[in-house]
Structure formats: C-alpha cells, structure tokens
C-alpha cells in the first residue's frame, strides 16, 4: 500500500520516543485532493479508529482512514535534505498529478 524508507522510519522513531508511550504510537497518514487537483498530505501520531487501514513497513505501524487509502496506494514516504540543513518528509506518489516518474534509461 505505502512504503516508508529507512531514513523516514528512523526519524519517525525518534519523534515517537517523545510521545507518552512510544510502544503504543501509530503514525496516521492522510491525503486529499486540493482545489487544484494536487494531493495535500497530513501526518501525525494517533490512535487506531474503526475503519482504519493498518500497514506495517520498516517496523512503523501506519494508520490510514478509508478516504485516503486510494490516494496513498503505491506512495513512498521519505526523509530527505532538499536544501542543506533543511531535512523534511516528502511523499513520492504516482497518484499525484504533479508526480513526475523517472525517465527510462536508453
């Protein structure tokens, strides 16, 4: 469904350690189409709710509400430094109209 890179998983685990009970922490991911048709993302720690999809990747339990599953299927969450000294989470998502797939090698 969705993949988390090792770099993102490491950062999520670091953030989870700051929660009250890090063993019971789940990462909730959300996605919706904005007014321009691009996908807007949200993430945070949360408890499981009825109807959530649950996925475990890189030892991180991810919760996704049913309305976000289709938009997040096939996506990857990564943690990268786009500009020096400015690391951040990014979504690489083939479902996003602004996603540009890599060009095939000649």
Secondary structure, 3 states (H helix, E strand, C coil): CEEECHHHHHHHHHHHCCCCCHHHCEEEEEEEECCCCCEEEEEEEECCCCCCEEEEECCEEEEECHHHHHHHCCEEEEEEEEECCEEEEEEECCCCCCCCCCCCCC
